[in-house]
Amino acid sequence: MNNTPEPAGQQRTKPQLSEAAKTSLSKTRTLFRIFILTVLGAFFVYQLDVSYLWLTGILTAASFVLGILLLVRAAKLKESKLVLFGTISGLVVSLIMLLVILASAVFFDQVLEFQGCQRQALTDQALSTCRVQLEKSLPGLP
């Protein structure tokens, strides 16, 4: 097996991007970062307190808009596969957050009471009591 190294001048290098391509790639990466921040922001604001449900809704709506823009941009301009995968994953998380927001809005008082109980609970038994109270307060559950 005789492996002859390639001459130094003929090594494989990435083709140089034009200024327009660099600008486009930079814009896509910036949009992707903002998208990820809105998805994570919606999740963490919801975890903070259900009283901020309105802010969670706004962040989730913004993440849907940015996600759709990124999907169109990534498909049209054939941008990075990582951006495409991350955008699809983020949109799935946003969809789940939308369902959680809707459920929390329907059962707002019960969720608010549960979060208050959960903050006061210091033991596992107290947390279990909070869960039981939540289950009893939800309609339609035995």
Backbone as a ProteinNet text record, in pm:
[ID]
protein_1_A
[PRIMARY]
MNNTPEPAGQQRTKPQLSEAAKTSLSKTRTLFRIFILTVLGAFFVYQLDVSYLWLTGILTAASFVLGILLLVRAAKLKESKLVLFGTISGLVVSLIMLLVILASAVFFDQVLEFQGCQRQALTDQALSTCRVQLEKSLPGLP
[TERTIARY]
84.7	0	89.1	88.8	172.6	83.4	78.1	-0.1	90.8	65.4	146.2	71.6	135.8	68.3	47.3	-62.8	-91.6	5.4	37.9	124.2	58.5	136.9	87.9	-9.4	5.3	-81.3	-216.7	-235.1	-358.4	-443.8	-426.4	-508.3	-650.9	-743.3	-884.2	-912.1	-968.3	-1006.7	-1149.8	-1213.7	-1349.9	-1345.8	-1442.4	-1445	-1475.6	-1413.4	-1434.3	-1575.1	-1642.3	-1777.5	-1772.8	-1869.2	-1879	-1931.4	-1925.2	-1973.8	-2123.1	-2199.3	-2344	-2373	-2295.6	-2314.9	-2275.9	-2170.1	-2128.4	-2234.9	-2291	-2396.2	-2520	-2556.8	-2672.7	-2652	-2535.3	-2504.5	-2504.8	-2451.4	-2450.5	-2592.3	-2676.8	-2815.6	-2891	-2867.5	-2932.2	-2888.7	-2760.5	-2710.3	-2766	-2778.4	-2835.5	-2982.5	-3058.3	-3198.6	-3211.1	-3121.4	-3125.1	-3097.9	-3002.2	-2972	-3091.2	-3154.8	-3272.1	-3385.5	-3401.3	-3503.9	-3480.7	-3358.9	-3327.2	-3351.4	-3315.8	-3339.4	-3488.2	-3571.8	-3715	-3776	-3730.7	-3781.6	-3742.9	-3616.3	-3570.8	-3632.6	-3647.2	-3709.3	-3852	-3929	-4067.5	-4071.3	-3983.3	-3979.5	-3944.7	-3841	-3796.4	-3891.5	-3955.3	-4053.5	-4172.5	-4215.1	-4325.5	-4285.7	-4162.6	-4115.9	-4107.6	-4084.2	-4070.8	-4200.3	-4309.1	-4437.9	-4547.5	-4659.3	-4770.4	-4835.4	-4807.4	-4861.2	-4807.1	-4693.7	-4634	-4674.2	-4792.2	-4840.3	-4849.9	-4885.1	-4895.1	-4759	-4651.7	-4517.8	-4473.2	-4507.9	-4477.5	-4547.7	-4672.2	-4746.3	-4682.6	-4639.8	-4574.4	-4444.3	-4363.6	-4237.1	-4260	-4362.9	-4393.4	-4439.9	-4522.8	-4567.5	-4448.2	-4358.3	-4238.4	-4151.7	-4143.2	-4061.4	-4123.4	-4258	-4321.5	-4290	-4300.5	-4273.5	-4127.8	-4035.4	-3893.6	-3861.5	-3922.8	-3898.2	-3942.9	-4058.7	-4108	-4019.6	-3977.8	-3885.2	-3755	-3703.1	-3578.9	-3595.9	-3709.3	-3733.5	-3735	-3806.2	-3813.2	-3675.5	-3603.9	-3471	-3372.7	-3376	-3283.7	-3314.3	-3441.7	-3478.7	-3447.4	-3476.6	-3458.1	-3310.4	-3231.8	-3090.7	-2998.2	-3055.7	-2978.6	-2867.4	-2909	-2814.5	-2778.3	-2713.7	-2662.3	-2771.6	-2737.3	-2830.4	-2852.9	-2753.2	-2766.7	-2871.8	-2874.4	-2975.5	-3113.6	-3124.1	-3252.2	-3299.6	-3212	-3247.3	-3283.6	-3206	-3233.3	-3364.7	-3395.8	-3521.7	-3640.7	-3632	-3741.8	-3759.6	-3650.6	-3658	-3717.7	-3676.3	-3729.7	-3877.6	-3921.5	-4063.9	-4146.2	-4089.7	-4158.2	-4171.9	-4065	-4070.6	-4172.1	-4176.6	-4273.2	-4416.4	-4438.3	-4570.8	-4612.5	-4519.9	-4548	-4576.1	-4497.7	-4521.3	-4658.8	-4702.8	-4835.4	-4942.4	-4928.6	-5024.5	-5022.9	-4904.8	-4893.1	-4957	-4936.3	-4995.1	-5147.2	-5199.6	-5344.5	-5402.4	-5337.6	-5385.1	-5375.4	-5268	-5251.3	-5353.1	-5388.2	-5488.8	-5626.7	-5657	-5786.9	-5796.8	-5689.3	-5687.8	-5597.1	-5608.3	-5517.3	-5520.2	-5638.8	-5648.8	-5588.5	-5614.2	-5561.5	-5408.8	-5355	-5209.5	-5144.6	-5206.7	-5154.5	-5151.4	-5258.8	-5264.7	-5159.2	-5140.6	-5040.4	-4899.8	-4868.6	-4735.1	-4710.9	-4813.5	-4799.4	-4774.5	-4848.8	-4830.3	-4691.4	-4648.3	-4519	-4403.7	-4417.9	-4313.2	-4299.7	-4412.1	-4411.8	-4366.8	-4373.8	-4341.5	-4191.8	-4156.3	-4015.8	-3977.2	-4073.7	-4045	-4114.2	-4074.5	-4138.8	-4284.8	-4313.6	-4451.8	-4538.6	-4484.5	-4558.7	-4582	-4481.2	-4498.2	-4604.1	-4603.9	-4705.1	-4844.8	-4857.2	-4985.1	-5030.4	-4937.8	-4971.4	-5023.4	-4958.2	-5002.5	-5142.7	-5167.6	-5299.5	-5405.9	-5375.4	-5470.2	-5496.8	-5392.9	-5411	-5499.8	-5475.1	-5555.9	-5701.8	-5726.2	-5863.9	-5933	-5855	-5916.2	-5944.9	-5882.5	-5906.6	-6037.2	-6119.9	-6247.3	-6228.1	-6316.5	-6315.8	-6220.3	-6142.5	-6051.6	-6112.5	-6100.5	-6160.2	-6090.4
-117	0	123.2	185.9	303	426.2	494.8	618.5	735	797.9	913.9	1038.4	1119.7	1242	1336.3	1411.5	1510.6	1626.3	1688.7	1807	1913.5	1990.1	2088.4	2187.9	2220.5	2319.4	2265.1	2132.1	2073.8	2012	2053.3	1999.9	2050.2	1968.3	2007.5	2120.6	2225.2	2338.7	2374.8	2439.3	2485.4	2598.3	2597	2708.7	2839.7	2943.7	3074.4	3123.8	3175	3226.4	3371.3	3406.1	3545.6	3628.8	3758.8	3848.1	3830	3809.9	3789.7	3659.9	3554.9	3427.5	3439.3	3511.2	3532.1	3609.8	3711.9	3792.3	3707.7	3626.2	3539.2	3437.7	3377.9	3280.9	3346.5	3465.4	3538.9	3571.6	3613	3645.2	3520	3408.2	3282.7	3240.5	3250.3	3213.1	3304.1	3431.9	3525.2	3493.3	3467.4	3428.3	3298.9	3204.6	3077.2	3098.3	3182.8	3210.5	3276.8	3370.7	3436.4	3335.9	3247.7	3143.3	3054	3009.1	2922.2	2997.1	3123.9	3203.1	3217.3	3235.2	3248.4	3116.4	3005.2	2873.9	2847.2	2865.3	2842.9	2944	3067.3	3169.8	3134.8	3087	3046.6	2934.7	2837.5	2725.5	2771.4	2853.1	2894.1	2994.7	3080.5	3173.5	3095.9	2992	2910.1	2840.4	2792.5	2726.1	2823.6	2949.5	3050.8	3067.9	3097	3116.7	3118.6	3055.5	3050.5	3188.5	3279	3415.1	3486.2	3439.7	3497.7	3419.9	3360.7	3282.4	3367.2	3494.3	3583.6	3601.1	3612.6	3627.7	3498.1	3387	3257.4	3245.2	3290.2	3286.6	3373.4	3492.3	3582.8	3521.6	3466.9	3405.4	3282.4	3205.4	3088.1	3130.5	3233	3283.2	3335.4	3406.6	3456.8	3341.6	3235.3	3121.4	3051	3045.6	2988.3	3070.6	3201.1	3288.6	3275.1	3281.9	3269.6	3131.6	3029.2	2893.1	2873	2925.7	2912.6	2991.9	3112.2	3189.9	3113.5	3051.2	2975.3	2851.7	2783.8	2666.8	2705.6	2813.4	2859.4	2901.2	2974.6	3023	2907.3	2810.3	2697.1	2611.1	2592.9	2512.7	2586.5	2714.8	2794.6	2815	2847	2879.3	2759.7	2645.2	2523.4	2551	2606.5	2638.7	2512.1	2527.1	2417.6	2318.8	2190.5	2085.8	2095.5	2141.7	2157.9	2263.4	2370.6	2474.6	2418.6	2340.3	2279.9	2184.3	2097.8	2003.3	2076.9	2177.4	2255.5	2331	2381	2453.8	2360.3	2243.9	2147.4	2103.3	2076.4	2036.6	2148	2270.2	2384.3	2404.9	2381.4	2393.7	2285.7	2166.3	2060.4	2100.6	2155.1	2202.1	2315.5	2404.2	2514.6	2463	2359.6	2300	2239.9	2172.2	2117.2	2230	2336.9	2452.3	2512.5	2515.5	2566.7	2483.1	2352.5	2265.4	2286.8	2304.3	2330	2464	2564	2696.6	2689.2	2618.3	2604.7	2531.9	2423.8	2350.4	2437.1	2513.8	2601.1	2714.3	2762.6	2868.5	2816.7	2694.5	2636.1	2609.2	2557.9	2524.2	2620.2	2749.9	2849.6	2851.4	2855.8	2864.9	2742.1	2624.7	2502.4	2496.9	2536.7	2535.6	2639.7	2756.1	2860.4	2813.1	2748.2	2693.9	2584.4	2500	2393.8	2451.3	2553.4	2613.2	2676.2	2740.1	2797.5	2689.8	2579.9	2468.2	2407.6	2394.5	2334	2418.1	2549.9	2637	2621.8	2596.7	2583.9	2445.5	2346.7	2208.9	2190.9	2135.6	2113.5	1966.1	1877.2	1734.1	1667.8	1544.5	1467.8	1440	1420.7	1395.2	1518.4	1635.8	1759.2	1778	1745.5	1752.7	1654.5	1536.5	1437	1487.1	1553.4	1610.3	1717.5	1797.5	1900.2	1835.8	1728.3	1659.4	1600.6	1542.5	1485.2	1595	1710.2	1822.2	1870.4	1875	1915.6	1816	1687.4	1586.8	1594.7	1622.4	1633.5	1759.8	1865.5	1991.2	1993.7	1903.5	1900.5	1828.1	1884	1819.7	1696.3	1600.5	1482.9	1374.7	1393.6	1289.3	1219.2	1085.4	1011.4	1036.6
0	0	0	-106.7	-122.2	-123.4	-11.8	-3.6	-34.3	-143.2	-177	-132.6	-55	-11.1	-128.9	-118.1	-220.7	-206.9	-315	-305.3	-217.7	-149.8	-52.9	-114.2	-237.2	-299.9	-342.2	-340.9	-390.6	-279.9	-158.8	-50.3	-64.7	-13.8	-21.1	76.4	26.1	110.3	76.7	171.8	146.6	45.1	-45.1	-141	-68.3	-113.3	-53.6	-86.4	16.4	-2.3	-49	-129.5	-172.3	-55.6	-71.1	35.4	59.7	-47.8	-33.6	41.1	11.8	80.3	227.8	256.6	395.4	472.3	410.2	472.9	498.4	399.7	413.6	525.8	531.1	635.7	773.4	780.9	906.7	953.7	860.5	894.2	940.7	874	912.6	1052.5	1080.1	1213.1	1321.8	1292.2	1389.7	1415	1309.8	1325.8	1405.1	1380.3	1452.1	1600.9	1632.2	1774.1	1843.3	1776.2	1833.9	1851	1753.3	1761.7	1883.5	1901.4	2015.9	2146.6	2152.5	2274	2304.1	2201.5	2227.5	2272.6	2214.6	2256.9	2402.5	2434.1	2571.7	2667.6	2622.4	2706.1	2741.6	2644.5	2670.8	2773.5	2759.8	2853.1	2994.7	3007.1	3140	3205.1	3128	3185.6	3239.2	3166.8	3216.5	3346.5	3355.1	3476.6	3593.4	3563	3666.6	3744.8	3674.2	3741	3635.6	3668.1	3573.4	3557.4	3647.2	3635.4	3511.9	3462.3	3342.3	3216.8	3219.6	3106.2	2979.9	2993.7	2878.7	2810.5	2891.6	2834.8	2767.7	2828.3	2767.4	2632.4	2624.5	2498.6	2391.3	2430.6	2334.2	2283.2	2373.9	2332.6	2244.7	2275.4	2193.3	2054.3	2047.1	1916.2	1835.3	1901.1	1833	1784.3	1863.9	1821.9	1700.7	1692.7	1574.2	1450	1460.5	1346	1301.5	1396.7	1362.4	1307.9	1363.3	1316.2	1173.7	1140.3	1002.9	906.9	948.4	865	841.3	946.6	933	845.1	858.2	772.8	626	594.5	456	407.5	490.7	453.7	433	525.7	515.2	393.6	361.7	244.9	114.9	111.9	-9.5	-41.3	60.9	38.3	60.2	95.5	121.5	222.1	334.5	441.4	518.7	629	711.1	751.6	748.9	793.2	943.5	1016.9	1161.3	1194	1119.7	1138.2	1107.8	1002.3	965.8	1074.9	1123.2	1229.3	1358.1	1394.6	1514.6	1506.5	1389.2	1370.2	1382.2	1321.7	1331.4	1476.2	1545.2	1686.2	1771.5	1746.3	1820.4	1795.3	1672.8	1642.7	1713.1	1727.1	1801.8	1948.9	2005.5	2144.3	2157.2	2060.6	2063.4	2055.2	1976.4	1967.7	2101.8	2167.2	2300	2399.3	2390.8	2479	2453.4	2328.1	2295.8	2364.8	2362	2429.8	2580.8	2637.8	2782.1	2817.3	2734	2758.6	2753.7	2654.6	2644.7	2765.6	2808.5	2926.5	3051.1	3063.3	3179.7	3179.3	3062	3054.2	3093.5	3052.1	3086.1	3236.5	3294.3	3437	3515	3484.3	3540.8	3693.6	3752.3	3898.3	3966	3910.9	3969.2	3960.3	3846.5	3828.5	3918.6	3932.5	4019.5	4165	4207.2	4343	4362.9	4262.4	4270.6	4282	4202.5	4209.9	4346.4	4403.2	4536.9	4641.6	4632.1	4724	4706.8	4584.8	4555.4	4611.6	4607.8	4662.8	4814.3	4880.7	5026.3	5072.5	4983.1	5020.5	5039.6	5155	5184.8	5177.7	5179.4	5178.4	5059.6	5034.3	4927.3	4960.6	5086.4	5127.4	5101.4	5127.3	5101.3	4951.6	4870.6	4724.8	4677	4735.7	4701.3	4737.7	4851.2	4892.2	4793.1	4745.9	4646.2	4518.5	4472.9	4351.7	4369	4487.2	4513.7	4512.5	4573.5	4573.1	4430.7	4347.4	4208.7	4134.7	4154.2	4087.1	4129	4255.7	4304.9	4251.9	4227.4	4182.6	4033.3	3956.9	3812.9	3783.6	3697.3	3666.1	3576.9	3594.6	3508.1	3547.3	3652.1	3696.5	3817.5	3824.7	3937.8	4068.3
[MASK]
++++++++++++++++++++++++++++++++++++++++++++++++++++++++++++++++++++++++++++++++++++++++++++++++++++++++++++++++++++++++++++++++++++++++++++++

